[in-house]
Amino acid sequence: MNTRLPGPQRRRQLLDVALETFGVCGYSEASMADIARAAGITKPVVYQHFTSKRALFLEVLDECCRRHESEVEKATANAAGPREQVEQGFSAFVRFFDENPAMFRTMFSDANRSDPEFADRMHRTELLLADRIASLIDVEDLTEADRTMLAHSIVGMAEGACRHWMSGDAQLPAERVGQLLADLAWAGLRGAG
């Protein structure tokens, strides 16, 4: 068994262990007993910190979304211009999942997204990303609705490409995937309008 940890450290440990467990097993197949065992504690200790598996999963999912949004936003904020924003944004989008595969599986698992509450959390994340992207689209003759539609298309394109890449079917390094997505998006945006 693990040594006794202060409450905040134990909670952090449980979130990390739960992420890995949900990332491997998915929400439905993971149990609080699995998480307790992986953390080296008893199940009642898990329940001292989280009222249910659902509450724990929602907190893990929220953290995944926040961290992903933050990484993409930091990358685009430091870019010198529109082309670099596109390149840095896609690079950060892909690199994040390359470095955090359990987060990708937690966020984009079809089984997890069949639950309305989980799907709503992901939908809010997609909206935030799309809003951020729409604000970066600077193409003449596009209305706000046009930019919003293009931004959602870009988010969908990035997710679809990452699904294929994370499945192992595309034997490409993360930076190459990000560059291909950036090139496609940039070429498409230059032709829009």
C-alpha positions in Angstrom: 0.0 0.0 0.0 1.0 3.6 -0.6 2.1 5.8 2.2 -0.4 8.3 3.6 -0.5 11.4 1.4 -1.9 14.8 2.2 -5.4 15.3 0.6 -4.3 17.4 -2.4 -1.5 15.1 -3.3 -3.7 12.0 -3.0 -6.3 13.7 -5.2 -3.7 14.6 -7.8 -2.4 11.0 -7.7 -5.9 9.6 -8.2 -6.6 12.0 -11.1 -3.3 10.8 -12.8 -4.0 7.1 -12.2 -7.7 7.5 -13.3 -6.5 9.1 -16.5 -4.3 6.2 -17.3 -7.0 3.7 -16.3 -9.7 5.4 -18.4 -7.3 5.8 -21.2 -6.6 2.1 -21.3 -10.0 0.6 -20.4 -12.5 3.4 -21.3 -15.1 4.7 -18.9 -17.4 1.7 -19.0 -14.8 -1.0 -18.4 -12.8 0.9 -15.7 -13.8 0.5 -12.1 -13.1 2.4 -8.9 -11.4 -0.8 -7.7 -9.1 -0.8 -10.7 -8.2 2.8 -9.9 -7.6 2.1 -6.2 -5.5 -0.9 -7.1 -3.4 1.1 -9.5 -2.9 3.8 -6.9 -2.0 1.3 -4.2 -4.8 2.2 -1.9 -8.3 0.9 -1.0 -11.5 1.7 -2.8 -12.9 3.7 0.2 -10.0 6.1 -0.1 -10.9 6.8 -3.7 -14.5 7.6 -2.6 -13.2 10.0 0.0 -12.0 12.2 -2.9 -14.6 11.5 -5.6 -18.3 10.7 -4.9 -18.5 8.3 -7.9 -16.7 7.0 -11.0 -18.7 9.4 -13.1 -17.6 12.4 -11.0 -14.0 11.2 -11.3 -14.3 10.7 -15.0 -15.8 14.2 -15.6 -13.0 15.8 -13.6 -10.4 13.9 -15.6 -12.2 14.8 -18.9 -12.4 18.5 -17.9 -8.7 18.5 -17.0 -7.8 16.9 -20.4 -9.8 19.5 -22.2 -8.3 22.4 -20.3 -4.8 21.3 -20.8 -5.3 20.7 -24.5 -6.9 24.1 -25.0 -4.1 25.7 -23.0 -1.4 24.1 -25.1 -3.0 25.1 -28.4 -3.7 28.7 -27.2 -0.1 29.1 -25.9 1.3 27.9 -29.2 -0.8 30.3 -31.3 -0.3 33.3 -29.0 3.5 33.1 -29.5 3.3 33.0 -33.3 4.6 35.8 -35.4 1.8 35.9 -38.0 -1.2 34.1 -39.4 0.7 31.4 -41.2 2.8 30.7 -38.2 -0.3 30.6 -36.0 -1.8 27.9 -38.2 1.5 25.9 -38.1 2.0 26.3 -34.4 -1.6 25.5 -33.6 -1.7 22.3 -35.5 1.7 21.3 -34.2 0.6 21.8 -30.6 -2.7 20.0 -31.3 -0.9 16.9 -32.5 2.1 17.1 -30.2 -0.2 17.2 -27.2 -1.8 13.9 -28.0 1.6 12.4 -29.0 2.8 13.2 -25.5 -0.5 12.3 -23.8 -2.1 9.3 -25.6 -4.3 8.5 -22.6 -5.8 12.0 -22.9 -6.6 11.4 -26.5 -8.3 8.2 -25.8 -10.2 9.7 -22.9 -11.3 12.7 -24.9 -12.2 11.1 -28.2 -13.3 7.6 -27.4 -16.5 6.8 -29.2 -17.8 4.8 -26.2 -17.2 7.8 -23.9 -18.9 10.2 -26.4 -22.1 8.2 -26.5 -22.9 9.5 -23.0 -24.7 12.9 -23.4 -23.0 14.5 -20.5 -19.5 13.4 -21.7 -20.4 14.5 -25.2 -21.5 17.9 -24.0 -18.1 18.4 -22.3 -16.3 17.6 -25.5 -18.7 19.7 -27.6 -17.8 22.7 -25.3 -14.1 22.1 -25.9 -14.7 21.9 -29.7 -16.7 25.2 -29.5 -13.8 26.9 -27.7 -11.2 25.7 -30.2 -13.4 26.6 -33.1 -14.0 30.1 -31.6 -10.3 30.6 -31.2 -9.7 29.4 -34.8 -12.4 31.6 -36.2 -10.9 34.6 -34.6 -7.6 33.8 -36.4 -9.2 33.5 -39.9 -8.5 36.7 -41.6 -9.9 36.3 -45.2 -11.7 39.1 -47.0 -15.3 38.6 -48.0 -16.0 36.0 -45.3 -18.8 36.6 -42.9 -18.7 35.6 -39.3 -20.8 32.6 -40.1 -18.4 31.6 -42.8 -15.4 31.8 -40.4 -17.3 29.8 -37.8 -18.1 27.1 -40.3 -14.5 26.9 -41.5 -13.3 26.8 -38.0 -15.5 23.9 -37.1 -14.4 22.2 -40.2 -10.7 22.6 -39.2 -11.4 21.2 -35.7 -13.1 18.2 -37.3 -10.2 17.7 -39.8 -7.7 17.8 -37.0 -9.6 15.3 -34.9 -10.2 13.0 -37.8 -6.5 13.1 -38.8 -5.4 12.5 -35.2 -7.8 9.5 -34.9 -6.2 7.9 -37.9 -2.7 8.8 -36.8 -3.2 7.6 -33.1 -4.6 4.3 -34.4 -1.1 3.5 -35.6 -2.1 3.3 -39.3 -0.2 6.4 -40.2 3.5 5.9 -39.5 4.4 9.5 -39.3 6.1 11.6 -36.6 3.9 14.1 -34.8 5.6 17.1 -36.3 4.9 15.8 -39.8 1.2 15.3 -39.0 1.0 18.8 -37.7 2.7 20.2 -40.7 0.4 18.3 -43.2 -2.7 19.6 -41.4 -1.3 23.2 -41.3 -0.5 23.0 -45.0 -3.9 21.8 -45.9 -5.7 24.3 -43.7 -3.6 27.2 -44.9 -4.1 26.3 -48.6 -7.8 25.9 -48.0 -8.1 29.2 -46.1 -6.2 31.0 -48.8 -8.7 29.8 -51.4 -11.8 30.6 -49.3 -13.8 33.7 -49.8 
